[in-house]
Each structure stands twice: as structure tokens, then as C-alpha cells.
Amino acid sequence: MRTNGGFITNFLYMTDNAILEIRNLTKIYGTLRAVDGVSFSIARKEIIGLLGPNGAGKTSIINMVAGLLMPDGGEIKIFGMNLSERRRDIMPRMNFAAAYAQLPGNLRVEENLLIYALLYGVGNPDTTVRSLLHEFDLEEFAETRTGLLSSGEQSRVVLAKALISSPKLLLLDEPTASLDPETAHRMRDKIKNYVSKNESAVLWTSHHMNEIEDVCSRVLFISHGKVILDGKPADLVNRFKKKNLEELFIMIAREPLSVHPANCG
Amino acid sequence: MSFQRIYAIFLRQFFLLRRSPSRIMGVFYWSLLEVFIWGLISRYLHSVGGETFGFVTVLVGAVIFWNFFTRTMNGISVSFLEDVWSRNLINLFSSPLTIGEYAAGLIVTSIVHTVFSIAGMVAMAWLFFSYNIFLFGFFLIPFVFLLFLFGWTIGIFATAFILRFGPAVEILVWSAPALIMPFAAVFYPVEALPGAFRPISYLIPISYVFEGMRRAAIGGTFDVRFFIIALVLSVFYFAGAIFVFIKMYHIVLKRGLFTRFMTE
């Protein structure tokens, strides 16, 4: 299946089961096409990995889906609704976490979570916060200022905030970047369980290829703002006769033109 | 518009304030210091200048009214800067929060900040200098309303420019009152200004408030014409500030400038 914006692709991606549908998404900064006609969709229970070298356009795509960046072209549909027209209905049902977007360090952990529970319109915010503190092993830090926690503990707080609204769509931009391997593993398991239990979907970027292989049912390789490869991690590795996803990543990062769109999916 | 989200924005600032002695001091200390100093100056001028002019009424009143404006303005712009400094804007604006709810949350925060700050000033002026701000009676309501409105206007303008140009222009927040004060007729009438500067004063709505305050204090009269001019100007500027704020927000979304707050 081609994923570079063709009509057939767009038609096939518009399925009832899709939580996120992106069609011909474009973002231009001056003369640079940072995101160039990207189309893909994410179904329920799917965790999609967005891969690519720095500057490929991954964060621009995530930011456009998160409503932080206005596209110059194309369409973003979430839960079947157009993001630009129905933001108010969409945003309470999705959430976002990024390694670079920590919560205010001068507020206590429980205060930060309570504020975001209110912002997302969570029913019983106090109960939800207590339950998340327990789930993310943060109870002992509830009254600690967030900025005093280690970067790994802060990442757990950010992930707790990302799940506070029981989102059906989760956008994770390098969510485990500052976690040690054991904690990262536990967090991945937590997110995987969450997705299968709640029938949610995740768009996940990471530079840790073993993490992507572990959690993602599908990956999209982005290069120069375009999706150049789309498929299951194991299938792609086999198709290009590489040992693992990391080798494939390096090959694509060095020679993106070696990948023909026909290789997608 | 969700009141719960507006409350969340207020609560974020309240949590920040309640355990921070330096921020609590920021709400009370400078305003109390100003009343104290101007109260003493007024008392001294009264003792050497005789009883022909109500120095305490005019000068201490001016300080309290001026603080209404600056506290309101800072209540908005400094609260916004707290979110800039803590790099919280990406989390806020990827949530269901709308730009209108965020602005409303900052306005509520500014009202609470100002009320506490001014309550301290009024109490000190009454205890130390026997100055009763309620001597203005009914006139106090339009004066305070106009001061709030102009404070929000300048606070929203400053916030819009920081949103668009980044933390580098936060100097606007700190310097705006100093730029306005000479033309706002706070301690002297507009006629005391050189002729070339008076047109600037006539365009600043709070100059009519200070002129009106002096007339009310000295003559016990309320100039409706001043009030109407100030109200028209204030509403016009407030609408302009909202327009600029929304415009800047759209530029930020268009150019992806939220990420700048992560790096500057």
C-alpha cells in the first residue's frame, strides 16, 4: 500500500475503524516542505511508530495532530471529525506527552496532575489523581515539587498526565527518552496494556529502535517530510534483508532514495 | 467556555503562590512600601505646605489607584510568564483548553492578585495615615472598573507580544508601567505636562481616572464626560488587545512557535 498521498491510499485509509486519519498533510516553512503530503491512518488498538532522522518531520506531524501547529494543507480527522472544525469535541479524548514538555517544576506532582485533570474535564479528579499516582509508583512523590524529581521520575509524571483523561488517541514524542531501561520497559508494558484494554491508539516517535520493535504494530519511516516506508517492523526488516530495525533505520537515514514507495506496507 | 478549565488556570497560579514567600511578597511588599513612602511624603508636605491642599488624599489615593492598574496588568502578564518560564505552554495548548479560556483564567488570577494587594494597601493607608479610600463612595466603582480594564488591556498586549516574539521581549512587561506613568497624570494634572506631550495623555484612558479622582477628592464632583471618554478609549483598546492576542496566537500556530518556548 502506498502512503505518499495517492488517491487510492487516501480512500483505503478512510475506514470506520480509524481513530486518526491523515490525508495529504503538508507543512511548509519558507521554502522547506517539512511535511510533504503525508497520509496514513491509525486504527483502534494500533501503536504506530513514526521513525526518521532528526529534522525528518516527525515532531511537526505530531504537533499538527496535537493542535500545536497549523497545517498548510491536507486534513486531519480524529474520531471521524475534522480537527480544524471540531477541536472542542476532539481534544478531551486525546492526550500528548513529550520528553521536551515537562510539567511545571515549581508545582507538586499531585497539583500538576490535578490541574490537568481539570483541564481535561476528568470526573472525580482527586480520585483519578490518586489512582494514577499509585499506578505510576509516584505516591511517595505526590507532595514533592516536580522539578526536584529525577528526569526519569518526571517522565513518569508526564506519562501519568498523558493517561489522566483515559485518551482514545495518545501522542507520544520520545516518551521514554530519559528513562532507565528497566523503567522504560515497565512504562512500555503499561502503555501496551492500556491500549489493548481501552481500545485506544498511539502515535509514537522514538530513536530507540528496540523500543519501536517492542511496542509498535506498524512503523512509518519519514524522510524529508514524506512517508517512504510503511509496514510491520519484522516484515520491513526481512524485506530489506537487515538484522534489525536499527540497521534499516541507518540505511534509510543515509540513503533515503534507495527506498522506493512501492516498498511500503 | 468551560469554567472548570478557567478555574484550572487560576488554580495553577494559586498553587504557585501559596508556598512561595517571594511571590507572596511580590503581591504585598512593593505596594505596601509605596503606600508607606508616599504616605510619609504626603504627611511631610502637609506639615510644611499647610492645610490648603489635601496631600494625603491626593497622593496616597494616586498610589493606590496606580497600583490597581499595575497589579492588574502584572496579574495577567506575570502569570503568563510563569507558564513561559516553566515551559508549560505545549502541555496547556495540546489540552482541550482554548485561548479564550486561558485568557479568562489569567484575568481571574489578576483580579484576585489585585484585590489582595489593594486590600493590604487600603488597610495600611487607613491604619497609618487615616486615609479612607471609601471616601470616594460611589465614584470608586467607575474608577476601579476603568483601571482594571486598562490593566487587562496592557497585560494582554504584553502577553500577545511575548507569545509572538518569545521570552526575549519580556522586558515589555516590566517597562510598560514606566512608559505609561509620565503621561497618565498619576501625581500631577495633564496641564502640568509640556504641551507637546498632552495629546499622549488624552489618549491614555487612566489619565481621565486620575484627573477625575483629584476632582472628586478636592471638589467632591464626578465628571461624567471624563468617565465616558475613558470608557470609550478603554473598550476600544481592550477590543484591540483581544484582537492582537488572537492574531498572535494564530501566527504562533502557523509558524510552530510554541516549540521556541522549549528552547529560549
Boltz contact constraints between the chains, C-beta under 6 A:
constraints:
  - contact:
      token1: [A, 66]
      token2: [B, 94]
      max_distance: 6.0
  - contact:
      token1: [A, 68]
      token2: [B, 93]
      max_distance: 6.0
  - contact:
      token1: [A, 68]
      token2: [B, 94]
      max_distance: 6.0
  - contact:
      token1: [A, 68]
      token2: [B, 258]
      max_distance: 6.0
  - contact:
      token1: [A, 69]
      token2: [B, 256]
      max_distance: 6.0
  - contact:
      token1: [A, 70]
      token2: [B, 253]
      max_distance: 6.0
  - contact:
      token1: [A, 70]
      token2: [B, 254]
      max_distance: 6.0
  - contact:
      token1: [A, 91]
      token2: [B, 96]
      max_distance: 6.0
  - contact:
      token1: [A, 92]
      token2: [B, 96]
      max_distance: 6.0
  - contact:
      token1: [A, 96]
      token2: [B, 94]
      max_distance: 6.0
  - contact:
      token1: [A, 100]
      token2: [B, 262]
      max_distance: 6.0
  - contact:
      token1: [A, 101]
      token2: [B, 90]
      max_distance: 6.0
  - contact:
      token1: [A, 101]
      token2: [B, 91]
      max_distance: 6.0
  - contact:
      token1: [A, 104]
      token2: [B, 86]
      max_distance: 6.0
  - contact:
      token1: [A, 104]
      token2: [B, 88]
      max_distance: 6.0
  - contact:
      token1: [A, 107]
      token2: [B, 15]
      max_distance: 6.0
  - contact:
      token1: [A, 111]
      token2: [B, 15]
      max_distance: 6.0
  - contact:
      token1: [A, 115]
      token2: [B, 8]
      max_distance: 6.0
  - contact:
      token1: [A, 115]
      token2: [B, 11]
      max_distance: 6.0
  - contact:
      token1: [A, 115]
      token2: [B, 12]
      max_distance: 6.0
  - contact:
      token1: [A, 118]
      token2: [B, 4]
      max_distance: 6.0
  - contact:
      token1: [A, 118]
      token2: [B, 8]
      max_distance: 6.0
  - contact:
      token1: [A, 119]
      token2: [B, 5]
      max_distance: 6.0
  - contact:
      token1: [A, 119]
      token2: [B, 8]
      max_distance: 6.0
  - contact:
      token1: [A, 119]
      token2: [B, 95]
      max_distance: 6.0
  - contact:
      token1: [A, 119]
      token2: [B, 97]
      max_distance: 6.0
